[in-house]
Amino acid sequence: MHPIPSKAKRIVVKLGTGILTTESGSIDTDYISAVCQQISELRKSGTQSIVVSSGAVGLGMGIFGLTKRPDDSVKLQACAAIGQSLLIQTWQQAFSAFGITVAQILLTHDDLSIRSRYIHVKAIIEHLLHQGIVPIINENDTVSTEEVKFGDNDLLSAMLASQTESEYLLILSTAPGLIDQTGTGKIVPVISEITPQIKAMAGGTTSAIAVGGMITKIEAATLATKANCGVFIAHGKEPQIILKLLQGNGPGTFFVPEGMPMEAKKHWMTYFQRPNGSLHVDQGAVTALTDNGKSLLASGLVKIEGTFSSGDVIDLISPEEKTFARGQVQFSSEEINRISGKKTDEIKQLFPEKTRWEIIHRNSLVIL
């Protein structure tokens, strides 16, 4: 039993391919109807729900008669293109029985990593929820490339839970929870801290139609709990599992949120952005940033890696070659090459048009 309040204002429910489709690739309409019934019950008590639904590729595979997830990107995206339309039709038909309208949202990583898109996506989801509409969200596999992919819907669901300030994320798949493979062999009911030992219990997926596995679920839980979102991992086919988990008596693993969420911009910078480069700094800069809350100045720079523009997010590397911080730079990589090691007065003369002369201001810096 988990110590969970009976009512939540907003949740994200992530459903894996393995519980949405049969082995032959056909969609499990009875299961989807059961999910809709539970979400309808939650709506009556004032809980808003966001659904992250896998299954498009699996459905497309069924149409093509495939039994193994294609390795070829074009074939994979063709499966997604066909399967996605079938998937959203199924969700709408099932929710219609409860008088609920759904909205389809397909995302790539850029939609959450580029700040302007991130804000716009959040506004759209907020509007839909306040209109009583259930967003059905999936990765846009039809157009996604390696550069803009989330990798799996576990990560996507965690990012959305963080973005929408949801109280709980329910990751439902064929995994019954995190199993203690180093000890009892039983499900670990509550995890208050994600340690290396916890990560060591995870393993990848063996499904022919799915991606991810327990490793990606632990990574998703790490992200979400840092945003003050509690995370459940449970078997989706357990009867009434969504309601049971939120009532505190469902089987599975619960990850306790770390505490208060990070300031919104810094959280986005830490978890949603893919850094465009890195700056190696000396020990004096490390101390100034981590212990004294200072901004990063040009005098502390040692080496620049990558090509980036002003406003991009980059990593900071210590003399021990460890990434210890991430921040939004106020100079491009080309400009930093010109000012590296210089004092502020010298930089002002080179760039009189700028209003700030720190490489990264402390308000745009996150210590990892």
C-alpha positions as CSV (number, residue, x, y, z in Angstrom):
1,M,0.0,0.0,0.0
2,H,1.3,3.4,-0.9
3,P,0.7,6.6,1.2
4,I,-1.3,8.4,-1.5
5,P,-4.1,11.0,-1.1
6,S,-7.4,9.8,-2.7
7,K,-7.7,12.9,-4.9
8,A,-5.2,14.4,-7.4
9,K,-5.7,17.5,-9.5
10,R,-3.8,16.3,-12.5
11,I,-2.2,13.1,-13.6
12,V,-0.3,11.7,-16.6
13,V,-1.1,8.1,-17.6
14,K,1.5,6.5,-19.9
15,L,0.4,3.3,-21.6
16,G,2.9,0.9,-23.2
17,T,2.6,-0.9,-26.5
18,G,2.5,-4.3,-24.8
19,I,-0.8,-3.6,-23.0
20,L,-2.5,-1.7,-25.8
21,T,-2.0,-4.3,-28.5
22,T,-2.2,-8.0,-28.8
23,E,0.8,-10.2,-30.0
24,S,-0.7,-10.1,-33.5
25,G,-0.6,-6.3,-33.6
26,S,-4.4,-5.7,-33.2
27,I,-5.5,-3.2,-30.7
28,D,-7.1,-4.2,-27.4
29,T,-10.3,-2.2,-27.5
30,D,-11.6,-3.8,-24.3
31,Y,-8.5,-2.6,-22.4
32,I,-8.7,0.9,-23.8
33,S,-12.4,1.1,-22.8
34,A,-11.4,0.1,-19.3
35,V,-8.9,2.9,-19.1
36,C,-11.4,5.4,-20.4
37,Q,-13.9,4.2,-17.7
38,Q,-11.3,4.9,-15.0
39,I,-10.4,8.3,-16.3
40,S,-14.1,9.1,-16.5
41,E,-14.4,8.2,-12.8
42,L,-11.4,10.4,-12.0
43,R,-13.0,13.3,-13.9
44,K,-16.1,13.2,-11.6
45,S,-13.9,13.9,-8.6
46,G,-12.1,16.7,-10.4
47,T,-8.9,15.0,-11.6
48,Q,-7.6,16.0,-15.0
49,S,-5.9,13.3,-17.0
50,I,-3.3,13.4,-19.8
51,V,-2.8,10.2,-21.7
52,V,0.6,9.3,-23.3
53,S,-0.3,6.4,-25.6
54,S,2.1,4.1,-27.4
55,G,0.9,1.6,-29.9
56,A,1.0,3.4,-33.3
57,V,4.0,1.4,-34.6
58,G,2.6,-1.8,-33.3
59,L,-0.8,-1.2,-35.0
60,G,1.0,-0.4,-38.3
61,M,3.0,-3.5,-38.0
62,G,-0.2,-5.5,-37.7
63,I,-1.5,-3.9,-41.0
64,F,1.8,-4.8,-42.7
65,G,1.8,-8.3,-41.2
66,L,5.1,-7.7,-39.4
67,T,6.0,-9.6,-36.2
68,K,9.2,-7.7,-35.4
69,R,9.7,-3.9,-35.0
70,P,11.4,-2.8,-38.3
71,D,15.0,-1.6,-38.2
72,D,14.7,0.4,-41.3
73,S,13.6,4.0,-40.4
74,V,11.3,4.4,-43.5
75,K,9.4,1.1,-42.7
76,L,9.1,2.1,-39.1
77,Q,7.7,5.5,-39.9
78,A,5.3,4.0,-42.4
79,C,4.0,1.8,-39.6
80,A,3.6,4.8,-37.4
81,A,1.8,6.8,-40.1
82,I,-0.8,4.1,-40.5
83,G,-1.1,3.1,-36.9
84,Q,-1.5,6.5,-35.5
85,S,-4.8,7.2,-37.3
86,L,-6.1,3.9,-36.1
87,L,-4.9,4.6,-32.5
88,I,-6.6,8.0,-32.2
89,Q,-9.8,6.7,-33.7
90,T,-9.9,4.0,-31.1
91,W,-9.4,6.4,-28.3
92,Q,-12.1,8.7,-29.4
93,Q,-14.6,5.9,-29.9
94,A,-13.9,4.5,-26.5
95,F,-14.0,7.9,-24.7
96,S,-17.2,8.8,-26.5
97,A,-19.1,6.2,-24.5
98,F,-18.4,8.5,-21.5
99,G,-19.2,11.8,-23.2
100,I,-15.5,12.8,-23.4
101,T,-13.7,14.3,-26.4
102,V,-10.1,13.7,-27.1
103,A,-7.4,15.7,-28.8
104,Q,-4.4,14.3,-30.6
105,I,-1.0,15.8,-30.0
106,L,2.1,14.4,-31.7
107,L,5.5,15.7,-30.5
108,T,9.2,15.6,-31.3
109,H,11.9,16.4,-28.8
110,D,12.3,19.9,-30.3
111,D,8.8,20.7,-29.3
112,L,9.9,20.5,-25.6
113,S,13.5,21.5,-25.9
114,I,13.1,24.8,-27.8
115,R,11.8,27.2,-25.3
116,S,9.2,29.0,-27.5
117,R,7.7,25.6,-28.6
118,Y,7.8,24.3,-25.0
119,I,5.7,27.3,-23.8
120,H,3.3,26.9,-26.7
121,V,2.7,23.2,-26.1
122,K,2.1,23.8,-22.5
123,A,-0.5,26.5,-23.3
124,I,-2.3,24.2,-25.7
125,I,-2.5,21.3,-23.2
126,E,-3.7,23.7,-20.5
127,H,-6.4,25.0,-22.8
128,L,-7.6,21.5,-23.7
129,L,-7.7,20.4,-20.0
130,H,-9.7,23.4,-18.9
131,Q,-12.2,22.7,-21.7
132,G,-12.7,19.1,-20.4
133,I,-10.8,17.5,-23.3
134,V,-8.4,14.6,-22.7
135,P,-5.1,15.1,-24.6
136,I,-3.8,11.8,-26.2
137,I,-0.1,12.4,-26.8
138,N,2.5,10.3,-28.6
139,E,5.9,10.9,-30.2
140,N,5.6,11.9,-33.8
141,D,7.3,8.8,-35.1
142,T,6.3,9.5,-38.7
143,V,8.7,12.5,-38.9
144,S,11.0,12.0,-36.0
145,T,14.7,11.4,-36.7
146,E,17.5,10.5,-34.3
147,E,18.2,14.2,-33.7
148,V,14.7,15.0,-32.5
149,K,13.5,11.7,-31.0
150,F,12.7,11.3,-27.3
151,G,13.8,7.7,-27.6
152,D,10.7,6.2,-25.8
153,N,7.4,7.3,-24.4
154,D,8.6,6.8,-20.8
155,L,10.8,9.9,-21.2
156,L,8.1,11.8,-23.0
157,S,5.6,11.1,-20.3
158,A,8.0,12.3,-17.6
159,M,8.8,15.5,-19.5
160,L,5.0,16.2,-19.9
161,A,4.4,15.5,-16.2
162,S,7.0,18.0,-15.3
163,Q,5.9,20.5,-17.9
164,T,2.2,20.3,-16.9
165,E,3.0,20.3,-13.1
166,S,1.1,17.0,-12.7
167,E,1.0,15.4,-9.3
168,Y,1.4,11.9,-10.4
169,L,2.8,10.0,-13.4
170,L,1.5,6.4,-13.9
171,I,3.7,4.3,-16.2
172,L,1.6,1.3,-17.1
173,S,3.1,-1.6,-19.1
174,T,3.7,-5.3,-18.8
175,A,6.2,-4.6,-16.0
176,P,4.6,-5.1,-12.5
177,G,7.0,-2.7,-10.8
178,L,10.7,-2.6,-10.0
179,I,11.7,-6.1,-8.9
180,D,14.5,-6.5,-6.4
181,Q,16.7,-8.8,-8.5
182,T,19.6,-8.6,-6.0
183,G,17.6,-9.7,-3.0
184,T,14.0,-10.9,-2.4
185,G,12.9,-11.1,-6.0
186,K,9.8,-9.2,-5.0
187,I,8.4,-5.9,-6.2
188,V,9.9,-2.9,-4.3
189,P,6.8,-1.1,-3.1
190,V,8.2,2.4,-2.3
191,I,11.5,4.1,-3.4
192,S,12.3,7.3,-1.6
193,E,15.7,7.9,-3.4
194,I,16.9,6.6,-6.8
195,T,20.4,5.3,-5.9
196,P,22.9,3.4,-8.1
197,Q,21.6,0.2,-6.4
198,I,18.1,1.0,-7.5
199,K,19.3,1.6,-11.1
200,A,21.2,-1.7,-11.0
201,M,17.9,-3.6,-10.5
202,A,16.6,-2.4,-13.9
203,G,16.8,-4.3,-17.2
204,G,15.9,-3.6,-20.8
205,T,12.9,-4.8,-22.8
206,T,12.7,-8.1,-24.7
207,S,9.5,-7.2,-26.5
208,A,9.6,-7.4,-30.3
209,I,7.2,-4.5,-30.7
210,A,8.3,-2.2,-27.8
211,V,11.2,0.0,-27.0
212,G,12.6,1.0,-23.6
213,G,12.3,-1.2,-20.5
214,M,12.8,-0.8,-16.8
215,I,16.0,1.3,-17.4
216,T,14.0,4.0,-19.3
217,K,11.3,3.9,-16.6
218,I,13.9,4.6,-13.9
219,E,15.2,7.5,-15.9
220,A,11.7,8.8,-16.4
221,A,11.1,8.5,-12.6
222,T,14.3,10.4,-11.9
223,L,13.2,13.3,-14.1
224,A,9.6,13.5,-12.8
225,T,10.4,13.1,-9.1
226,K,12.8,16.1,-9.4
227,A,9.8,18.1,-10.6
228,N,7.8,17.1,-7.4
229,C,5.8,14.5,-9.3
230,G,5.2,11.1,-7.7
231,V,5.7,8.2,-10.1
232,F,4.0,4.8,-10.2
233,I,5.3,1.8,-12.2
234,A,2.7,-0.9,-12.4
235,H,1.2,-3.7,-14.6
236,G,-1.4,-2.0,-16.8
237,K,-3.7,-5.1,-17.0
238,E,-4.4,-5.2,-13.3
239,P,-8.1,-4.5,-13.0
240,Q,-8.9,-0.8,-12.1
241,I,-5.2,-0.2,-11.7
242,I,-5.4,3.6,-12.2
243,L,-8.0,4.0,-9.5
244,K,-6.2,1.6,-7.2
245,L,-2.9,3.4,-7.4
246,L,-4.4,6.8,-6.7
247,Q,-6.2,5.3,-3.7
248,G,-3.0,4.0,-2.3
249,N,-3.8,0.3,-2.6
250,G,-2.5,-0.7,-6.0
251,P,0.3,-3.2,-6.7
252,G,3.4,-1.7,-8.1
253,T,6.3,0.6,-7.3
254,F,5.9,4.2,-6.1
255,F,8.8,6.7,-6.5
256,V,8.5,9.5,-3.9
257,P,8.9,13.1,-5.3
258,E,12.1,14.8,-4.1
259,G,10.4,18.0,-2.8
260,M,9.7,21.4,-4.2
261,P,10.1,21.7,-8.0
262,M,13.0,23.7,-9.5
263,E,12.3,27.1,-10.8
264,A,10.6,26.5,-14.2
265,K,13.3,27.9,-16.5
266,K,16.1,26.1,-14.7
267,H,14.2,22.8,-14.8
268,W,13.6,23.2,-18.5
269,M,17.3,23.9,-19.0
270,T,18.4,20.9,-17.0
271,Y,16.1,18.2,-18.3
272,F,14.6,19.3,-21.6
273,Q,17.5,20.8,-23.4
274,R,20.2,18.9,-25.3
275,P,23.4,20.9,-24.8
276,N,25.0,22.4,-28.0
277,G,28.5,22.4,-26.6
278,S,30.6,22.7,-23.5
279,L,33.0,25.0,-21.7
280,H,35.9,23.6,-19.6
281,V,36.6,25.9,-16.6
282,D,39.3,26.1,-14.0
283,Q,38.9,25.2,-10.3
284,G,38.5,28.8,-9.3
285,A,35.4,29.0,-11.5
286,V,34.0,25.8,-10.2
287,T,34.3,27.1,-6.6
288,A,32.8,30.4,-7.5
289,L,29.8,28.8,-9.2
290,T,29.1,25.9,-6.8
291,D,30.0,27.4,-3.4
292,N,29.6,31.1,-3.8
293,G,26.7,31.4,-6.2
294,K,28.6,33.5,-8.7
295,S,28.2,34.0,-12.5
296,L,30.7,32.4,-14.9
297,L,33.2,35.0,-16.1
298,A,35.6,34.7,-19.1
299,S,38.6,34.7,-16.8
300,G,37.7,31.2,-15.7
301,L,37.6,29.5,-19.1
302,V,40.0,26.9,-20.2
303,K,38.6,25.3,-23.3
304,I,35.6,25.5,-25.6
305,E,34.0,22.5,-27.3
306,G,31.3,22.7,-30.0
307,T,29.7,25.4,-32.0
308,F,26.8,27.3,-30.4
309,S,25.0,30.6,-30.5
310,S,24.2,33.2,-27.8
311,G,21.2,31.9,-25.9
312,D,22.1,28.2,-26.3
313,V,22.4,25.8,-23.4
314,I,25.8,24.3,-22.8
315,D,27.5,22.1,-20.2
316,L,30.3,23.2,-17.9
317,I,33.2,20.8,-17.3
318,S,35.4,20.8,-14.2
319,P,39.2,20.1,-14.3
320,E,38.3,16.5,-13.3
321,E,36.4,16.2,-16.6
322,K,33.1,16.0,-14.9
323,T,29.9,17.9,-16.0
324,F,29.0,19.9,-12.9
325,A,26.7,22.6,-14.3
326,R,24.5,23.6,-17.2
327,G,23.7,27.1,-18.3
328,Q,22.4,29.5,-21.0
329,V,25.3,31.4,-22.6
330,Q,25.3,35.1,-23.4
331,F,28.0,34.8,-26.1
332,S,28.4,32.5,-29.1
333,S,31.3,30.1,-29.3
334,E,33.0,32.4,-31.8
335,E,32.7,35.3,-29.5
336,I,33.9,33.3,-26.5
337,N,37.0,32.4,-28.4
338,R,37.8,36.1,-28.6
339,I,37.2,36.9,-25.0
340,S,38.4,33.7,-23.2
341,G,40.6,34.7,-20.3
342,K,39.9,38.4,-20.6
343,K,38.7,40.7,-17.9
344,T,35.2,42.4,-17.9
345,D,36.6,45.8,-18.9
346,E,38.3,44.3,-21.9
347,I,35.1,42.5,-22.9
348,K,33.1,45.7,-22.7
349,Q,35.4,47.3,-25.2
350,L,35.0,44.4,-27.6
351,F,31.2,44.2,-27.2
352,P,29.9,47.6,-26.2
353,E,26.4,46.7,-27.6
354,K,25.8,44.0,-24.9
355,T,24.2,44.8,-21.6
356,R,25.8,42.0,-19.7
357,W,29.3,40.6,-19.9
358,E,29.2,37.4,-17.9
359,I,29.5,34.2,-20.0
360,I,26.6,32.7,-18.0
361,H,24.7,34.7,-15.5
362,R,23.9,33.0,-12.2
363,N,20.1,33.2,-12.9
364,S,20.6,31.2,-16.0
365,L,22.8,28.5,-14.4
366,V,22.0,25.2,-12.8
367,I,24.4,23.2,-10.7
368,L,23.9,19.5,-11.5
